Amino acid sequence: MDLVTALARARGPQAPGPDSPAGPAVRPWPGPARPLPDAGAGQLDLGRLLRLSLAASDASGRLRPAPSAGALHPVDARLVVGTDCPLPPGYYGYDPLRHLVHRLGPAPDDPRPGATVELTVTARRTISHYGHRAWPLLLLDTGHAAAALWLAARSLGVGHATADLDGRSESPLAAVRFVPPDTPRSVAGAPAPGDLTARRSARPPLGGAPPRGLLRTVLAAAVEASAGELAWCAAVGPPHPGLVEPAADGTLRRLAAGDARPALAAWAAGQSWIADTGAVLLGHGCPSDAEAPRIRRAHLRAGFAVHMAHVTAGRHGLASRPVGSWQQADLGAALGAAPGGDWIVHGLALGTTHSGEGTP
Ligand SMILES: Cc1cc2nc3c(=O)[nH]c(=O)nc-3n(C[C@H](O)[C@H](O)[C@H](O)COP(=O)(O)O)c2cc1C
């Protein structure tokens, strides 16, 4: 698969064809399944980490606690288990529907303390609905899953987590490494475990402009989590419609005047509800001449950052919904720069009121 060509096609105007079968919801890992034992003292609590991030555990039939384009959940997790874990060192495939693991093979020589969760995708699941628009969504979904794992570690206070989103590898696309703590300790400002499992994408319409202070907080979460890979702004409606971006002094500065939301609705596969949304946070960058590693990095980071913004919004009482399918969304050109230099990569619709939780 040529990612450069795939992204150019996904950004183009052509609509996908009819749906095809998505295939099994879980990758068919070989061998028998076994439970994840409870963690002993000083061990990394892998079972709870996965419960909060990747396990299907609510009564609605949702396949994961993290969001996913089209609720298709294409992300697969392989665990590289080292020492100080409740499972013997080795490689394991994770079954998120049953919260069980399949042992795939022995650990590398000289295993390190802790575990790494490697993320790959079953592309067919997302392709089944989005066709040629699937690849950016697959990468964004992987970024969201990485963020869910990273946040689970913070929430449980179970050690140090680092996310590898550098885009260099096609498989795994991303990895989150956990190092066990001496003793679990709470992390200041971390979300409660219940916040992570209760997270939902708010159902449109999402009316009501978020107060400026909250918009700043949500934008700051995205900026911090994207590690300089993308720029961020937000489209706001009346009484002062325009695009605002975070300024160095912590305030919001006006990037452009005029209501951008109708254009965003058209660019986001014609989702008309976006034109009436309180605000739309946008991650942008990833120029047309980006090569595959940079495309992967930008989309993985965008998914990671929008996830952080989404959870931050929820903790402040704002409704929000990721928006990942963008066509002809050349924000730079719309603002007067040369075409192809600055595309919308991912978005988060925000509002103060909405019609209920769950998916439309
Ligand atoms: C990468 C990504 C892109 C998404 N794009 C859209 C979108 O364009 N429009 C929309 O209404 N929802 C979008 N969603 C939200 C999903 O539809 C939602 O996560 C899914 O239905 C599961 O529901 P939940 O988030 O409440 O668990 C997106 C989610 C992700 C992760």
The ligand as an ORCA input file, in Angstrom:
! r2SCAN-3c Opt
* xyz 0 1
  C     -10.583      8.945     13.933
  C     -12.056      9.175     14.199
  C     -12.830      9.845     13.284
  C     -14.182     10.070     13.526
  N     -14.911     10.785     12.626
  C     -16.208     11.035     12.863
  C     -16.948     11.837     11.954
  O     -16.422     12.305     10.942
  N     -18.254     12.065     12.248
  C     -18.862     11.557     13.371
  O     -20.049     11.819     13.579
  N     -18.158     10.805     14.257
  C     -16.853     10.536     14.031
  N     -16.144      9.795     14.948
  C     -16.775      9.298     16.166
  C     -17.165      7.824     16.013
  O     -18.315      7.723     15.188
  C     -17.416      7.225     17.396
  O     -16.204      7.192     18.101
  C     -17.945      5.815     17.290
  O     -19.244      5.799     16.747
  C     -17.962      5.109     18.653
  O     -18.719      5.829     19.587
  P     -18.098      6.313     20.978
  O     -16.968      7.253     20.654
  O     -19.226      6.989     21.698
  O     -17.598      5.106     21.704
  C     -14.787      9.582     14.720
  C     -13.989      8.905     15.642
  C     -12.635      8.699     15.395
  C     -11.775      8.010     16.406
*
